[in-house]
């Protein structure tokens, strides 16, 4: 039976959080948002496409930066309300130019870049 994005659980804005993880290293790269249409586009094209909440538009990762995410596998959690995207990442995943968006740790009560 084909997968239907409508079977997932979305928030009141019609969005679902999507965690991007490097398929090879397992490094967590970023978190963004998707809607049913961006999920369908991603599954059809193989290029990860998110929904930009600030621009209210589709955002094909890497369209302007060249830092493309190619989908390896899409998973959803036990509650169907969060996605895990296993990706082949080209270049930086973070808009700051870092490999991962998760470069700040809380150590001894302080926020520290790691």
C-alpha positions as a Python dict, from the first residue, in 0.01 Angstrom:
ca = {
    (1, 'X'): (0, 0, 0),
    (2, 'X'): (149, 340, -97),
    (3, 'X'): (238, 585, 180),
    (4, 'X'): (3, 883, 216),
    (5, 'X'): (149, 1193, 392),
    (6, 'X'): (-205, 1274, 512),
    (7, 'X'): (-177, 984, 759),
    (8, 'X'): (82, 1177, 964),
    (9, 'X'): (-9, 1403, 1257),
    (10, 'X'): (51, 1773, 1188),
    (11, 'X'): (33, 2073, 1422),
    (12, 'X'): (-236, 2341, 1393),
    (13, 'X'): (-37, 2511, 1115),
    (14, 'X'): (-30, 2189, 913),
    (15, 'X'): (338, 2128, 986),
    (16, 'X'): (545, 1841, 1123),
    (17, 'X'): (901, 1867, 1261),
    (18, 'X'): (1167, 1696, 1051),
    (19, 'X'): (1508, 1606, 1190),
    (20, 'X'): (1783, 1568, 929),
    (21, 'X'): (2053, 1314, 1014),
    (22, 'X'): (2358, 1222, 808),
    (23, 'X'): (2291, 872, 673),
    (24, 'X'): (2658, 771, 696),
    (25, 'X'): (2791, 934, 1014),
    (26, 'X'): (2454, 944, 1199),
    (27, 'X'): (2532, 1306, 1297),
    (28, 'X'): (2219, 1511, 1367),
    (29, 'X'): (2235, 1802, 1125),
    (30, 'X'): (1927, 2019, 1168),
    (31, 'X'): (1558, 2046, 1245),
    (32, 'X'): (1311, 2208, 1007),
    (33, 'X'): (943, 2184, 924),
    (34, 'X'): (753, 2005, 650),
    (35, 'X'): (392, 1992, 537),
    (36, 'X'): (217, 1719, 341),
    (37, 'X'): (312, 1876, 6),
    (38, 'X'): (682, 1919, 92),
    (39, 'X'): (689, 1555, 207),
    (40, 'X'): (533, 1446, -122),
    (41, 'X'): (781, 1660, -320),
    (42, 'X'): (1074, 1514, -124),
    (43, 'X'): (961, 1156, -177),
    (44, 'X'): (902, 1219, -547),
    (45, 'X'): (1225, 1409, -625),
    (46, 'X'): (1470, 1268, -370),
    (47, 'X'): (1583, 1622, -284),
    (48, 'X'): (1472, 1730, 62),
    (49, 'X'): (1220, 2013, 48),
    (50, 'X'): (1103, 2184, 365),
    (51, 'X'): (837, 2444, 440),
    (52, 'X'): (986, 2780, 540),
    (53, 'X'): (774, 2930, 816),
    (54, 'X'): (935, 3273, 778),
    (55, 'X'): (893, 3291, 400),
    (56, 'X'): (571, 3087, 388),
    (57, 'X'): (712, 2900, 90),
    (58, 'X'): (872, 2570, -6),
    (59, 'X'): (1245, 2555, 58),
    (60, 'X'): (1444, 2300, -141),
    (61, 'X'): (1752, 2256, 78),
    (62, 'X'): (2055, 2380, -112),
    (63, 'X'): (1867, 2555, -393),
    (64, 'X'): (2060, 2878, -331),
    (65, 'X'): (2355, 2760, -119),
    (66, 'X'): (2444, 2441, -304),
    (67, 'X'): (2436, 2255, 30),
    (68, 'X'): (2191, 1993, -93),
    (69, 'X'): (2028, 1718, 110),
    (70, 'X'): (1955, 1403, -88),
    (71, 'X'): (1702, 1177, 82),
    (72, 'X'): (1826, 828, 166),
    (73, 'X'): (1534, 725, 386),
    (74, 'X'): (1237, 892, 555),
    (75, 'X'): (1105, 758, 885),
    (76, 'X'): (836, 871, 1125),
    (77, 'X'): (806, 814, 1499),
    (78, 'X'): (562, 597, 1692),
    (79, 'X'): (310, 884, 1726),
    (80, 'X'): (339, 981, 1358),
    (81, 'X'): (413, 1340, 1463),
    (82, 'X'): (785, 1373, 1387),
    (83, 'X'): (999, 1281, 1088),
    (84, 'X'): (1357, 1155, 1071),
    (85, 'X'): (1524, 1220, 738),
    (86, 'X'): (1834, 1015, 670),
    (87, 'X'): (2024, 1226, 414),
    (88, 'X'): (2339, 1254, 210),
    (89, 'X'): (2448, 1607, 297),
    (90, 'X'): (2657, 1813, 56),
    (91, 'X'): (2839, 2091, 240),
    (92, 'X'): (2707, 2264, 549),
    (93, 'X'): (2358, 2190, 680),
    (94, 'X'): (2338, 2505, 895),
    (95, 'X'): (2273, 2852, 752),
    (96, 'X'): (2574, 2969, 959),
    (97, 'X'): (2803, 2759, 742),
    (98, 'X'): (2858, 2492, 1006),
    (99, 'X'): (2812, 2122, 932),
    (100, 'X'): (2538, 2091, 1196),
    (101, 'X'): (2301, 2341, 1355),
    (102, 'X'): (2373, 2180, 1693),
    (103, 'X'): (2706, 2345, 1775),
    (104, 'X'): (2616, 2497, 2113),
    (105, 'X'): (2630, 2285, 2429),
    (106, 'X'): (2535, 2369, 2785),
    (107, 'X'): (2837, 2286, 3000),
    (108, 'X'): (2855, 2373, 3369),
    (109, 'X'): (2556, 2602, 3326),
    (110, 'X'): (2714, 2794, 3038),
    (111, 'X'): (2633, 2796, 2666),
    (112, 'X'): (2955, 2697, 2487),
    (113, 'X'): (3029, 2650, 2117),
    (114, 'X'): (3162, 2301, 2058),
}
